[in-house]
Amino acid sequence: MTAARLLRHETILAILTVLALIVLANLSDKFFTAENLLNQGRLMSEVGLVALAMTFVIVTGGIDLSVGSILGMTAILLGVFWQNVGLPLPLAMVAALLCGTLAGLGNGLIITRFKVPPLIATLATLALYRGLAEGISQARSVRGYPEWFFYFGQGELLGVPFQLWLLGLLTTIAGVILGLTTFGRATYAVGANETAARFSGIRVDATKLWIYTAAGFLAGLAAVIFVSRVTTTRSDMGTGLELDVITGVVLGGTSIFGGKGTIVGTALGLILIQALKNGLALSGVKGDGTIVVIGVVLIAAILAGALFDRNRGG
């Protein structure tokens, strides 16, 4: 029954996405070009990487508001490890990724060991990690990265941006884990009823810990891609990223109450949002108008999914 409802929401979202693409293609002849679509995929990749982990987080009934700050902190640490500490850039990348992963682990420990609600815990770490980023950077940016480093954010493999290959690979892995493995079933069980999951022998705290740690890792990975794409490091990187990520995940049908959601839905939600942003901009719609349209689409998709769920349940 739950799987059918999820597929129903994804079907609605897929139809909305196709309709939006058709309308946007008619509004601007620059929209449906290979160059533009690939570029939009490149721009969507950082949000997409973080959204994969956020899907797991929200399926458990949690939330992670700190992912944007983790991205910013990881970006700054990458520059500091390379330029100030003197680590070779590959080692600096690994060290920065490790710090992002540890930041996610810190979120998980606060939530599981000290029983702090995820909203409160990650709201606090949002401020903490952003403060660390700004304190470490001292408002200075890091530039001058070697040419090979830009491949991760600007390079192409077989004509497709490198980060799109990476996003596609990780999306496939995340989809398989959430939909076909014991860990995925445990994730759904935790979100549906945490108490029942504990009585069923599921290691609830360990499941959450792995998920929040993965969120930190993917935010760190997104930071490396982001720095490579824009060629510089700033402490304000990732500001507001968590809102874009959560919007895409919720639009994709993942319930904020937990127990429901798919990676396919998240991917469709992100594609629809990015298409609307780009297509409306090419059509001459100002930023405020784009935000309104995205808000209307989000509300419409949620209401349509809720209506079908109600009718199916009744």
Phi, psi and omega per residue, in radians:
M1 nan -0.819 -3.140
T2 -1.104 -0.753 3.135
A3 -1.054 -0.688 3.138
A4 -1.132 -0.691 3.127
R5 -1.146 -0.712 3.127
L6 -1.104 -0.757 3.123
L7 -1.113 -0.621 3.121
R8 -1.106 -0.778 3.117
H9 -1.127 -0.729 3.140
E10 -1.121 -0.620 3.098
T11 -1.118 -0.779 3.097
I12 -1.032 -0.801 -3.109
L13 -1.144 -0.697 3.111
A14 -1.091 -0.715 3.102
I15 -1.121 -0.775 3.103
L16 -1.053 -0.701 -3.133
T17 -1.134 -0.782 3.121
V18 -1.095 -0.778 3.115
L19 -1.072 -0.742 3.131
A20 -1.097 -0.735 3.132
L21 -1.098 -0.703 3.124
I22 -1.125 -0.806 -3.135
V23 -1.108 -0.805 -3.100
L24 -1.152 -0.612 3.097
A25 -1.142 -0.587 3.105
N26 -1.326 -0.452 -3.132
L27 -1.351 -0.504 -3.121
S28 -2.561 2.263 3.134
D29 -1.341 -0.117 3.113
K30 -1.539 -0.211 -3.023
F31 -1.242 -0.921 -3.036
F32 -1.559 0.894 3.029
T33 -1.926 2.609 -3.109
A34 -1.028 -0.713 -3.120
E35 -1.076 -0.789 -3.115
N36 -1.182 -0.763 -3.104
L37 -1.133 -0.704 3.110
L38 -1.173 -0.652 3.114
N39 -1.147 -0.667 3.104
Q40 -1.169 -0.616 3.048
G41 -1.101 -0.685 3.091
R42 -1.074 -0.766 -3.107
L43 -1.220 -0.459 -3.091
M44 -1.471 -0.232 -2.931
S45 -1.097 -0.751 -3.104
E46 -1.095 -0.795 3.097
V47 -1.102 -0.702 -3.123
G48 -1.086 -0.749 3.137
L49 -1.051 -0.795 -3.127
V50 -1.213 -0.589 -3.122
A51 -1.130 -0.498 3.113
L52 -1.044 -0.857 3.129
A53 -1.228 -0.627 -3.127
M54 -1.105 -0.537 3.081
T55 -1.052 -0.814 3.091
F56 -1.065 -0.769 -3.115
V57 -1.020 -0.853 -3.070
I58 -1.277 -0.558 3.067
V59 -1.045 -0.588 3.100
T60 -1.323 -0.053 -3.091
G61 1.558 0.175 -3.126
G62 -1.784 -2.949 3.102
I63 -2.741 2.635 3.084
D64 -2.327 1.756 -3.131
L65 -1.511 -0.057 -3.012
S66 -1.667 -0.034 -3.003
V67 -1.080 -0.640 3.097
G68 -1.132 -0.687 3.119
S69 -1.225 -0.636 3.069
I70 -1.103 -0.705 3.093
L71 -1.053 -0.826 -3.137
G72 -1.097 -0.744 -3.137
M73 -1.154 -0.736 3.125
T74 -1.111 -0.704 3.117
A75 -1.063 -0.786 3.129
I76 -1.120 -0.762 -3.121
L77 -1.128 -0.601 3.072
L78 -1.003 -0.841 3.129
G79 -1.149 -0.706 -3.113
V80 -1.190 -0.785 3.135
F81 -1.061 -0.640 -3.100
W82 -1.402 -0.885 -2.996
Q83 -1.503 -0.711 -3.045
N84 -1.596 -0.786 -3.114
V85 -1.380 -0.509 3.101
G86 1.594 0.273 3.089
L87 -1.225 2.539 2.970
P88 -0.993 2.547 -3.033
L89 -0.981 -0.735 3.090
P90 -1.011 -0.719 3.103
L91 -1.201 -0.634 3.091
A92 -1.088 -0.683 3.098
M93 -1.094 -0.781 3.136
V94 -1.121 -0.763 -3.130
A95 -1.113 -0.720 3.127
A96 -1.144 -0.736 3.090
L97 -1.066 -0.693 3.114
L98 -1.099 -0.707 3.123
C99 -1.134 -0.715 3.090
G100 -1.098 -0.710 3.119
T101 -1.125 -0.724 3.112
L102 -1.147 -0.583 3.080
A103 -1.118 -0.731 3.070
G104 -1.134 -0.699 3.080
L105 -1.062 -0.693 3.096
G106 -1.041 -0.747 3.070
N107 -1.021 -0.814 -3.110
G108 -1.086 -0.699 3.133
L109 -1.160 -0.723 3.113
I110 -1.063 -0.708 -3.080
I111 -1.304 -0.738 -3.042
T112 -1.539 -0.674 -3.077
R113 -1.463 -0.663 -3.084
F114 -1.818 0.023 3.042
K115 0.998 0.615 3.069
V116 -1.463 2.302 3.116
P117 -0.971 2.428 -3.084
P118 -0.945 -0.664 3.136
L119 -1.051 -0.809 -3.116
I120 -1.240 -0.762 -3.098
A121 -1.071 -0.848 -3.068
T122 -1.383 -0.380 2.996
L123 -1.153 -0.696 3.107
A124 -1.176 -0.785 -3.119
T125 -1.272 -0.429 2.995
L126 -0.963 -0.849 3.132
A127 -1.203 -0.699 -3.109
L128 -1.093 -0.906 -3.073
Y129 -1.203 -0.614 3.087
R130 -1.185 -0.692 3.092
G131 -1.103 -0.704 3.088
L132 -1.099 -0.722 3.135
A133 -1.074 -0.794 -3.122
E134 -1.218 -0.651 3.130
G135 -1.184 -0.714 -3.141
I136 -1.197 -0.692 -3.067
S137 -1.340 -0.499 -3.067
Q138 0.927 0.689 3.096
A139 1.098 0.326 3.109
R140 -1.855 2.437 3.093
S141 -1.674 2.792 3.119
V142 -2.000 2.206 -3.130
R143 -2.256 -3.081 3.039
G144 1.445 0.413 3.107
Y145 -1.124 2.624 -3.141
P146 -1.170 2.761 -3.041
E147 -1.060 -0.658 -3.086
W148 -1.100 -0.489 -3.102
F149 -1.160 -0.505 -3.087
F150 -1.254 -0.197 3.138
Y151 -1.068 -0.639 -3.079
F152 -1.107 -0.569 -3.103
G153 -1.894 -0.261 -3.078
Q154 -2.226 -0.246 -3.067
G155 -1.370 2.939 -3.136
E156 -2.294 2.590 3.047
L157 -2.193 2.021 -3.074
L158 0.993 0.649 3.080
G159 1.441 -0.006 -3.131
V160 -1.994 2.356 3.133
P161 -0.904 2.420 -3.089
F162 -0.958 -0.767 -3.070
Q163 -1.174 -0.377 3.059
L164 -1.250 -0.659 3.026
W165 -1.058 -0.787 -3.138
L166 -1.097 -0.792 3.134
L167 -1.091 -0.736 3.128
G168 -1.089 -0.747 3.132
L169 -1.101 -0.847 -3.099
L170 -1.222 -0.545 3.071
T171 -1.126 -0.738 3.103
T172 -1.093 -0.789 3.132
I173 -1.086 -0.809 -3.131
A174 -1.109 -0.695 3.122
G175 -1.100 -0.719 3.119
V176 -1.155 -0.776 -3.123
I177 -1.087 -0.822 -3.076
L178 -1.256 -0.636 -3.021
G179 -1.641 -0.382 -2.953
L180 -2.239 0.013 -3.067
T181 -2.021 2.910 3.075
T182 -1.070 -0.674 3.123
F183 -1.086 -0.719 3.106
G184 -1.088 -0.748 3.109
R185 -1.121 -0.641 3.088
A186 -1.135 -0.666 3.123
T187 -1.072 -0.809 3.090
Y188 -1.096 -0.728 -3.104
A189 -1.107 -0.718 3.120
V190 -1.073 -0.745 -3.130
G191 -1.247 -0.591 -3.109
A192 -1.261 -0.766 -3.131
N193 -2.855 1.725 -3.047
E194 -1.119 -0.688 -3.139
T195 -1.115 -0.780 3.116
A196 -1.119 -0.641 3.125
A197 -1.099 -0.692 3.115
R198 -1.127 -0.758 3.137
F199 -1.183 -0.386 3.123
S200 -1.455 -0.031 3.107
G201 1.595 0.124 3.121
I202 -1.328 2.359 3.122
R203 -1.419 1.481 -3.016
V204 -1.059 -0.862 -3.095
D205 -1.119 -0.719 3.124
A206 -1.122 -0.690 3.109
T207 -1.069 -0.823 3.131
K208 -1.121 -0.703 -3.107
L209 -1.079 -0.778 3.102
W210 -1.073 -0.709 -3.068
I211 -1.201 -0.801 3.136
Y212 -1.197 -0.572 3.056
T213 -1.136 -0.741 3.094
A214 -1.098 -0.623 3.106
A215 -1.106 -0.687 3.083
G216 -1.156 -0.722 3.122
F217 -1.090 -0.811 -3.101
L218 -1.222 -0.558 3.036
A219 -1.145 -0.673 3.079
G220 -1.160 -0.719 3.096
L221 -1.103 -0.711 3.088
A222 -1.093 -0.590 3.116
A223 -1.119 -0.752 3.127
V224 -1.082 -0.779 3.112
I225 -1.086 -0.749 -3.116
F226 -1.077 -0.848 -3.138
V227 -1.071 -0.726 3.125
S228 -1.119 -0.619 -3.109
R229 -1.277 -0.727 -3.058
V230 -1.689 -0.081 3.028
T231 1.180 0.211 3.134
T232 -2.597 2.876 3.122
T233 -2.107 2.239 3.100
R234 -2.363 2.670 -3.093
S235 -1.277 -0.320 -3.111
D236 -1.556 0.086 3.107
M237 -1.066 2.431 3.096
G238 1.473 0.010 3.122
T239 -1.094 2.170 -3.126
G240 1.424 -0.024 -3.124
L241 -1.027 -0.665 -3.083
E242 -1.053 -0.567 3.136
L243 -1.212 -0.740 3.098
D244 -1.102 -0.716 -3.125
V245 -1.134 -0.873 -3.105
I246 -1.105 -0.680 3.109
T247 -1.051 -0.808 3.134
G248 -1.101 -0.722 -3.118
V249 -1.182 -0.779 -3.138
V250 -1.188 -0.706 3.073
L251 -1.052 -0.565 3.129
G252 -1.290 -0.024 3.056
G253 1.793 0.033 3.089
T254 -1.308 2.202 -3.080
S255 -1.394 2.326 3.099
I256 -1.200 -0.219 3.101
F257 -1.557 -0.096 3.075
G258 1.588 2.877 3.046
G259 1.462 0.021 -3.054
K260 -2.599 2.355 3.099
G261 2.648 2.703 3.095
T262 -2.459 2.749 3.080
I263 -1.207 -0.643 3.109
V264 -1.046 -0.761 3.110
G265 -1.077 -0.742 3.108
T266 -1.068 -0.764 3.127
A267 -1.057 -0.763 3.118
L268 -1.116 -0.719 3.126
G269 -1.071 -0.765 3.135
L270 -1.153 -0.713 3.128
I271 -1.099 -0.761 -3.134
L272 -1.099 -0.776 -3.129
I273 -1.120 -0.801 -3.128
Q274 -1.134 -0.673 3.109
A275 -1.099 -0.742 3.128
L276 -1.137 -0.764 3.126
K277 -1.021 -0.849 -3.078
N278 -1.270 -0.830 -3.079
G279 -1.104 -0.737 3.139
L280 -1.209 -0.639 3.094
A281 -1.109 -0.743 3.109
L282 -1.141 -0.455 -3.130
S283 -1.510 -0.018 3.090
G284 1.634 0.123 3.116
V285 -1.351 2.319 -3.120
K286 -1.288 2.901 -3.064
G287 -0.983 -0.715 -3.139
D288 -1.084 -0.713 3.130
G289 -1.127 -0.666 3.126
T290 -1.104 -0.748 3.125
I291 -1.075 -0.714 3.122
V292 -1.096 -0.794 -3.132
V293 -1.086 -0.764 3.128
I294 -1.091 -0.698 3.100
G295 -1.089 -0.748 3.124
V296 -1.117 -0.766 3.132
V297 -1.103 -0.721 3.130
L298 -1.074 -0.819 -3.141
I299 -1.116 -0.756 -3.126
A300 -1.080 -0.760 -3.125
A301 -1.145 -0.731 -3.137
I302 -1.147 -0.771 -3.137
L303 -1.152 -0.696 3.130
A304 -1.123 -0.771 3.111
G305 -1.099 -0.728 3.122
A306 -1.127 -0.672 3.138
L307 -1.124 -0.787 3.124
F308 -1.143 -0.682 3.108
D309 -1.080 -0.738 -3.118
R310 -1.132 -0.786 -3.128
N311 -1.141 -0.647 -3.140
R312 -1.209 -0.670 3.141
G313 -1.284 -0.473 -3.107
G314 -1.607 nan nan
